[in-house]
Amino acid sequence: MCGRYATTADPATLAVELDALDETDHSAGVSADFNVAPTTEVLTVSLRRDRDDPQSAPRKRVRRMRWGLVPPWTKELGKGPVLFNARADSLADKPAFRTSFAYKRTLVPMDGWYEWQTEPLGGRKAAKIPYYLHSGDDTRLFMAGLWSVWRDPNIEDATPVLSCSIVTVDALGHLAQVHDRMPLALPADRWDAWLDPDHRADQALLEPVPDLFARIEIDRVRPLVNSVKNNGRELIEPDVDRAGEQISLL
């Protein structure tokens, strides 16, 4: 599962690094977000042709999308479940995801993601303990995602809403100590095949790379991240007061 994450990716820098077009709106300013939550707009990387030239070669494009995929048949935005995660084992079958899995796949860059464990407090209400999972060398992770286009059926020529969902798989190795699901991080050599809009995704692309996930470190962090009102680098810093404590499931 991945319901909250952190990212310091700058769209302009990301576009340069990936030789992509930056199609984001910079008018509102750009800043890191250490507490990304569903329904907010997040950075994504997709591979698409120019709308005015359908015969052109596909180009990588950095876009912002609403986190929580909105199927095209949705009658009203904000109604129904928020589809912020999509299970890899059912992408080809579930109506909400199967078309996106076939033709609209994306990458979601992040620095790391959060998971929670419930810890009993001796008769008092149990506490939700947050953990931050990130690459040991602090390199950016690119998670497999799906995207969709929705237009309000009640408005003529409605502005399209782009939305996305992050693909999850069974957790590997030590990560299963925190949660039984994890977002599917893709290595660079799978990006082009995953993004290719002209070919259906091969199931092999959904197989996690053990070496990639073996490098993921788990830090217990302070409960600040439990509230979406909090946002800052302090959210991903290890809880030094609990530095000697291990994950409760160990």
C-alpha atoms as a printed R data frame, in Angstrom:
    type eleno elety resid chain resno       x      y       z
1   ATOM     1    CA   MET     A     1   0.000  0.000   0.000
2   ATOM     2    CA   CYS     A     2   1.109  3.568  -0.580
3   ATOM     3    CA   GLY     A     3  -1.163  6.264   0.843
4   ATOM     4    CA   ARG     A     4   1.345  8.996   1.633
5   ATOM     5    CA   TYR     A     5   4.786  9.833   0.271
6   ATOM     6    CA   ALA     A     6   7.514 12.460   0.032
7   ATOM     7    CA   THR     A     7   9.035 14.059  -3.042
8   ATOM     8    CA   THR     A     8  11.578 16.780  -3.700
9   ATOM     9    CA   ALA     A     9  11.401 16.424  -7.485
10  ATOM    10    CA   ASP     A    10  11.367 19.720  -9.370
11  ATOM    11    CA   PRO     A    11   9.467 19.411 -12.686
12  ATOM    12    CA   ALA     A    12  11.906 21.515 -14.705
13  ATOM    13    CA   THR     A    13  14.940 19.635 -13.385
14  ATOM    14    CA   LEU     A    14  13.165 16.315 -13.824
15  ATOM    15    CA   ALA     A    15  12.394 17.181 -17.451
16  ATOM    16    CA   VAL     A    16  16.063 17.895 -18.132
17  ATOM    17    CA   GLU     A    17  17.211 14.701 -16.426
18  ATOM    18    CA   LEU     A    18  14.757 12.567 -18.412
19  ATOM    19    CA   ASP     A    19  14.932 14.511 -21.696
20  ATOM    20    CA   ALA     A    20  11.230 15.205 -21.281
21  ATOM    21    CA   LEU     A    21   8.857 18.088 -21.941
22  ATOM    22    CA   ASP     A    22   7.815 20.012 -18.844
23  ATOM    23    CA   GLU     A    23   4.064 20.501 -19.215
24  ATOM    24    CA   THR     A    24   3.414 21.621 -15.642
25  ATOM    25    CA   ASP     A    25   2.045 24.989 -14.612
26  ATOM    26    CA   HIS     A    26   4.695 26.942 -12.713
27  ATOM    27    CA   SER     A    27   2.459 29.900 -11.886
28  ATOM    28    CA   ALA     A    28   1.742 28.621  -8.382
29  ATOM    29    CA   GLY     A    29   5.415 28.061  -7.641
30  ATOM    30    CA   VAL     A    30   7.282 24.819  -7.104
31  ATOM    31    CA   SER     A    31   8.202 23.317  -3.771
32  ATOM    32    CA   ALA     A    32   9.067 19.989  -2.208
33  ATOM    33    CA   ASP     A    33   6.231 18.073  -0.579
34  ATOM    34    CA   PHE     A    34   7.030 15.771   2.325
35  ATOM    35    CA   ASN     A    35   3.423 14.773   2.998
36  ATOM    36    CA   VAL     A    36   1.786 14.021  -0.339
37  ATOM    37    CA   ALA     A    37  -1.757 12.751   0.189
38  ATOM    38    CA   PRO     A    38  -4.432 11.371  -2.163
39  ATOM    39    CA   THR     A    39  -6.500 13.884  -4.209
40  ATOM    40    CA   THR     A    40  -3.571 16.332  -4.416
41  ATOM    41    CA   GLU     A    41  -1.820 16.995  -7.739
42  ATOM    42    CA   VAL     A    42   1.392 15.035  -8.113
43  ATOM    43    CA   LEU     A    43   4.213 14.899 -10.641
44  ATOM    44    CA   THR     A    44   4.108 12.117 -13.207
45  ATOM    45    CA   VAL     A    45   6.094 11.093 -16.282
46  ATOM    46    CA   SER     A    46   4.256  9.789 -19.346
47  ATOM    47    CA   LEU     A    47   5.091  9.027 -22.976
48  ATOM    48    CA   ARG     A    48   2.693 10.588 -25.494
49  ATOM    49    CA   ARG     A    49   2.557 11.977 -29.021
50  ATOM    50    CA   ASP     A    50   1.802 15.613 -29.793
51  ATOM    51    CA   ARG     A    51  -1.958 16.132 -29.830
52  ATOM    52    CA   ASP     A    52  -1.742 18.129 -33.073
53  ATOM    53    CA   ASP     A    53   0.535 15.603 -34.752
54  ATOM    54    CA   PRO     A    54  -0.622 12.038 -34.065
55  ATOM    55    CA   GLN     A    55   2.104 10.690 -36.355
56  ATOM    56    CA   SER     A    56   4.889 12.241 -34.323
57  ATOM    57    CA   ALA     A    57   7.247 10.176 -32.209
58  ATOM    58    CA   PRO     A    58   6.144  9.841 -28.571
59  ATOM    59    CA   ARG     A    59   7.961 12.107 -26.092
60  ATOM    60    CA   LYS     A    60   8.316 11.862 -22.347
61  ATOM    61    CA   ARG     A    61   6.194 14.494 -20.654
62  ATOM    62    CA   VAL     A    62   6.254 15.701 -17.057
63  ATOM    63    CA   ARG     A    63   2.698 16.451 -15.965
64  ATOM    64    CA   ARG     A    64   0.742 17.019 -12.798
65  ATOM    65    CA   MET     A    65  -2.167 14.684 -12.155
66  ATOM    66    CA   ARG     A    66  -4.716 14.243  -9.417
67  ATOM    67    CA   TRP     A    67  -3.617 11.354  -7.207
68  ATOM    68    CA   GLY     A    68  -6.581  9.016  -7.207
69  ATOM    69    CA   LEU     A    69  -7.560  7.667 -10.614
70  ATOM    70    CA   VAL     A    70 -10.939  8.892 -11.882
71  ATOM    71    CA   PRO     A    71 -12.470  6.454 -14.407
72  ATOM    72    CA   PRO     A    72 -13.879  8.172 -17.526
73  ATOM    73    CA   TRP     A    73 -17.455  7.118 -16.711
74  ATOM    74    CA   THR     A    74 -17.445  8.857 -13.297
75  ATOM    75    CA   LYS     A    75 -20.468 11.170 -13.036
76  ATOM    76    CA   GLU     A    76 -19.120 13.565 -10.429
77  ATOM    77    CA   LEU     A    77 -15.583 14.278  -9.281
78  ATOM    78    CA   GLY     A    78 -15.031 13.444  -5.642
79  ATOM    79    CA   LYS     A    79 -17.807 10.863  -5.442
80  ATOM    80    CA   GLY     A    80 -16.936  7.226  -4.872
81  ATOM    81    CA   PRO     A    81 -13.706  5.651  -3.612
82  ATOM    82    CA   VAL     A    82 -10.356  7.383  -4.103
83  ATOM    83    CA   LEU     A    83  -8.397  4.960  -6.291
84  ATOM    84    CA   PHE     A    84  -4.921  5.999  -5.214
85  ATOM    85    CA   ASN     A    85  -3.536  2.425  -5.388
86  ATOM    86    CA   ALA     A    86  -4.039 -0.305  -8.001
87  ATOM    87    CA   ARG     A    87  -3.186 -3.929  -7.235
88  ATOM    88    CA   ALA     A    88  -0.873 -5.399  -9.874
89  ATOM    89    CA   ASP     A    89  -2.626 -8.763  -9.798
90  ATOM    90    CA   SER     A    90  -5.967 -7.330 -10.962
91  ATOM    91    CA   LEU     A    91  -5.033 -4.500 -13.351
92  ATOM    92    CA   ALA     A    92  -6.064 -6.407 -16.461
93  ATOM    93    CA   ASP     A    93  -9.478 -7.345 -15.025
94  ATOM    94    CA   LYS     A    94 -10.844 -4.430 -13.023
95  ATOM    95    CA   PRO     A    95 -12.916 -2.039 -15.180
96  ATOM    96    CA   ALA     A    96 -11.457  1.008 -13.417
97  ATOM    97    CA   PHE     A    97  -7.893  0.064 -14.395
98  ATOM    98    CA   ARG     A    98  -7.820 -2.263 -17.397
99  ATOM    99    CA   THR     A    99  -7.919  0.413 -20.135
100 ATOM   100    CA   SER     A   100  -5.259  2.470 -18.388
101 ATOM   101    CA   PHE     A   101  -3.140 -0.644 -17.900
102 ATOM   102    CA   ALA     A   102  -3.395 -1.317 -21.636
103 ATOM   103    CA   TYR     A   103  -2.657  2.182 -22.971
104 ATOM   104    CA   LYS     A   104  -2.101  4.798 -20.259
105 ATOM   105    CA   ARG     A   105   0.810  3.994 -17.972
106 ATOM   106    CA   THR     A   106   2.945  6.489 -16.129
107 ATOM   107    CA   LEU     A   107   5.771  6.857 -13.617
108 ATOM   108    CA   VAL     A   108   5.362  8.609 -10.275
109 ATOM   109    CA   PRO     A   109   8.667  9.967  -8.900
110 ATOM   110    CA   MET     A   110   9.156 10.031  -5.154
111 ATOM   111    CA   ASP     A   111  11.923 10.136  -2.553
112 ATOM   112    CA   GLY     A   112  10.184  7.606  -0.322
113 ATOM   113    CA   TRP     A   113   6.841  6.575   1.119
114 ATOM   114    CA   TYR     A   114   5.236  6.120   4.529
115 ATOM   115    CA   GLU     A   115   3.635  3.126   6.185
116 ATOM   116    CA   TRP     A   116   2.107  2.766   9.648
117 ATOM   117    CA   GLN     A   117   1.998  0.127  12.325
118 ATOM   118    CA   THR     A   118  -0.413 -0.008  15.234
119 ATOM   119    CA   GLU     A   119   1.349 -0.197  18.583
120 ATOM   120    CA   PRO     A   120  -0.553 -0.967  21.813
121 ATOM   121    CA   LEU     A   121  -0.098  1.510  24.637
122 ATOM   122    CA   GLY     A   122  -0.972 -0.591  27.681
123 ATOM   123    CA   GLY     A   123  -4.690 -0.076  28.082
124 ATOM   124    CA   ARG     A   124  -4.802  3.244  26.295
125 ATOM   125    CA   LYS     A   125  -5.814  3.802  22.686
126 ATOM   126    CA   ALA     A   126  -3.294  2.184  20.313
127 ATOM   127    CA   ALA     A   127  -0.845  4.510  18.571
128 ATOM   128    CA   LYS     A   128  -0.189  4.663  14.835
129 ATOM   129    CA   ILE     A   129   3.592  4.588  14.392
130 ATOM   130    CA   PRO     A   130   4.842  5.954  11.065
131 ATOM   131    CA   TYR     A   131   7.818  4.597   9.132
132 ATOM   132    CA   TYR     A   132   9.562  6.176   6.182
133 ATOM   133    CA   LEU     A   133  10.813  3.817   3.467
134 ATOM   134    CA   HIS     A   134  13.429  5.162   1.076
135 ATOM   135    CA   SER     A   135  16.435  4.192  -1.007
136 ATOM   136    CA   GLY     A   136  19.548  3.754   1.099
137 ATOM   137    CA   ASP     A   137  21.549  6.038  -1.195
138 ATOM   138    CA   ASP     A   138  18.670  8.554  -1.331
139 ATOM   139    CA   THR     A   139  18.260  8.214  -5.098
140 ATOM   140    CA   ARG     A   140  14.840  9.035  -6.486
141 ATOM   141    CA   LEU     A   141  12.385  6.172  -6.936
142 ATOM   142    CA   PHE     A   142  10.049  5.895  -9.914
143 ATOM   143    CA   MET     A   143   6.858  4.000  -9.149
144 ATOM   144    CA   ALA     A   144   4.706  2.307 -11.767
145 ATOM   145    CA   GLY     A   145   1.422  4.139 -12.204
146 ATOM   146    CA   LEU     A   146  -1.713  4.277 -14.341
147 ATOM   147    CA   TRP     A   147  -3.453  7.400 -15.564
148 ATOM   148    CA   SER     A   148  -6.790  8.433 -16.983
149 ATOM   149    CA   VAL     A   149  -8.630 11.413 -18.459
150 ATOM   150    CA   TRP     A   150 -11.998 12.543 -17.080
151 ATOM   151    CA   ARG     A   151 -14.316 15.286 -18.316
152 ATOM   152    CA   ASP     A   152 -17.325 16.531 -16.401
153 ATOM   153    CA   PRO     A   153 -20.346 15.151 -18.329
154 ATOM   154    CA   ASN     A   154 -22.455 18.072 -17.111
155 ATOM   155    CA   ILE     A   155 -20.249 20.757 -18.678
156 ATOM   156    CA   GLU     A   156 -19.868 21.296 -22.401
157 ATOM   157    CA   ASP     A   157 -16.204 21.392 -23.467
158 ATOM   158    CA   ALA     A   158 -15.194 20.653 -19.876
159 ATOM   159    CA   THR     A   159 -11.519 20.966 -18.976
160 ATOM   160    CA   PRO     A   160 -10.002 17.472 -18.849
161 ATOM   161    CA   VAL     A   161  -8.876 16.212 -15.448
162 ATOM   162    CA   LEU     A   162  -5.803 13.968 -15.504
163 ATOM   163    CA   SER     A   163  -5.576 11.518 -12.626
164 ATOM   164    CA   CYS     A   164  -3.349  8.632 -11.626
165 ATOM   165    CA   SER     A   165  -2.983  5.618  -9.364
166 ATOM   166    CA   ILE     A   166   0.168  3.938  -8.020
167 ATOM   167    CA   VAL     A   167   0.581  0.216  -8.705
168 ATOM   168    CA   THR     A   168   1.232 -1.987  -5.672
169 ATOM   169    CA   VAL     A   169   2.571 -5.533  -5.288
170 ATOM   170    CA   ASP     A   170   3.227 -7.968  -2.458
171 ATOM   171    CA   ALA     A   171   5.992 -6.636  -0.213
172 ATOM   172    CA   LEU     A   172   9.400 -8.270  -0.500
173 ATOM   173    CA   GLY     A   173  11.826 -9.342   2.201
174 ATOM   174    CA   HIS     A   174  12.302 -6.955   5.096
175 ATOM   175    CA   LEU     A   175   9.652 -4.557   3.754
176 ATOM   176    CA   ALA     A   176   6.946 -7.071   4.647
177 ATOM   177    CA   GLN     A   177   7.735 -6.336   8.300
178 ATOM   178    CA   VAL     A   178   6.068 -2.958   7.898
179 ATOM   179    CA   HIS     A   179   3.247 -3.710   5.458
180 ATOM   180    CA   ASP     A   180   2.176 -6.600   3.244
181 ATOM   181    CA   ARG     A   181   1.965 -4.338   0.165
182 ATOM   182    CA   MET     A   182   4.439 -1.937  -1.431
183 ATOM   183    CA   PRO     A   183   4.465  0.419  -4.428
184 ATOM   184    CA   LEU     A   184   6.110 -1.078  -7.514
185 ATOM   185    CA   ALA     A   185   9.397  0.737  -8.135
186 ATOM   186    CA   LEU     A   186  10.698  0.292 -11.684
187 ATOM   187    CA   PRO     A   187  14.386  0.346 -12.656
188 ATOM   188    CA   ALA     A   188  15.413  2.633 -15.514
189 ATOM   189    CA   ASP     A   189  15.720 -0.223 -17.996
190 ATOM   190    CA   ARG     A   190  11.953 -0.871 -17.696
191 ATOM   191    CA   TRP     A   191  10.752  2.700 -18.084
192 ATOM   192    CA   ASP     A   192  10.415  2.814 -21.862
193 ATOM   193    CA   ALA     A   193   8.546 -0.504 -22.054
194 ATOM   194    CA   TRP     A   194   6.226  0.527 -19.221
195 ATOM   195    CA   LEU     A   195   5.451  3.925 -20.743
196 ATOM   196    CA   ASP     A   196   5.084  2.786 -24.373
197 ATOM   197    CA   PRO     A   197   1.504  3.759 -25.363
198 ATOM   198    CA   ASP     A   198   1.551  1.552 -28.473
199 ATOM   199    CA   HIS     A   199   2.020 -1.771 -26.690
200 ATOM   200    CA   ARG     A   200   0.162 -3.494 -23.923
201 ATOM   201    CA   ALA     A   201   2.189 -4.020 -20.781
202 ATOM   202    CA   ASP     A   202   3.824 -7.398 -20.388
203 ATOM   203    CA   GLN     A   203   3.044 -9.071 -17.061
204 ATOM   204    CA   ALA     A   204   6.810 -9.428 -16.620
205 ATOM   205    CA   LEU     A   205   6.976 -5.655 -16.139
206 ATOM   206    CA   LEU     A   206   4.958 -6.098 -12.941
207 ATOM   207    CA   GLU     A   207   7.526 -8.360 -11.353
208 ATOM   208    CA   PRO     A   208   9.460 -6.431  -8.660
209 ATOM   209    CA   VAL     A   209  13.255 -6.352  -8.871
210 ATOM   210    CA   PRO     A   210  14.551 -7.820  -5.588
211 ATOM   211    CA   ASP     A   211  17.899 -5.994  -5.745
212 ATOM   212    CA   LEU     A   212  16.126 -2.639  -6.033
213 ATOM   213    CA   PHE     A   213  13.918 -3.250  -3.006
214 ATOM   214    CA   ALA     A   214  16.771 -4.754  -0.987
215 ATOM   215    CA   ARG     A   215  18.278 -1.250  -0.920
216 ATOM   216    CA   ILE     A   216  15.193  0.263   0.689
217 ATOM   217    CA   GLU     A   217  15.801  1.411   4.259
218 ATOM   218    CA   ILE     A   218  13.130  1.756   6.940
219 ATOM   219    CA   ASP     A   219  13.247  4.655   9.407
220 ATOM   220    CA   ARG     A   220  10.856  5.148  12.260
221 ATOM   221    CA   VAL     A   221   9.795  8.808  12.082
222 ATOM   222    CA   ARG     A   222   7.875 11.113  14.353
223 ATOM   223    CA   PRO     A   223   4.050 11.210  14.347
224 ATOM   224    CA   LEU     A   224   4.148 14.626  12.644
225 ATOM   225    CA   VAL     A   225   3.350 12.934   9.332
226 ATOM   226    CA   ASN     A   226   0.076 11.618  10.768
227 ATOM   227    CA   SER     A   227  -1.500 15.000  10.023
228 ATOM   228    CA   VAL     A   228  -1.599 16.268   6.431
229 ATOM   229    CA   LYS     A   229  -1.335 19.789   7.877
230 ATOM   230    CA   ASN     A   230   2.327 19.138   8.641
231 ATOM   231    CA   ASN     A   231   4.846 19.427   5.836
232 ATOM   232    CA   GLY     A   232   8.622 19.796   5.992
233 ATOM   233    CA   ARG     A   233  11.867 17.866   5.857
234 ATOM   234    CA   GLU     A   234  11.532 17.068   9.556
235 ATOM   235    CA   LEU     A   235   8.798 14.563   8.613
236 ATOM   236    CA   ILE     A   236  11.321 12.187   7.005
237 ATOM   237    CA   GLU     A   237  14.017 12.529   9.664
238 ATOM   238    CA   PRO     A   238  14.435  9.477  11.929
239 ATOM   239    CA   ASP     A   239  12.849  9.727  15.351
240 ATOM   240    CA   VAL     A   240  16.068 10.049  17.356
241 ATOM   241    CA   ASP     A   241  14.212  9.533  20.633
242 ATOM   242    CA   ARG     A   242  13.246  6.064  19.385
243 ATOM   243    CA   ALA     A   243  16.401  5.331  17.404
244 ATOM   244    CA   GLY     A   244  17.172  2.180  19.389
245 ATOM   245    CA   GLU     A   245  13.752  0.640  18.880
246 ATOM   246    CA   GLN     A   246  13.144 -1.857  16.130
247 ATOM   247    CA   ILE     A   247  10.041 -2.334  14.063
248 ATOM   248    CA   SER     A   248   7.391 -3.801  16.318
249 ATOM   249    CA   LEU     A   249   6.916 -6.884  14.126
250 ATOM   250    CA   LEU     A   250  10.569 -7.970  14.388
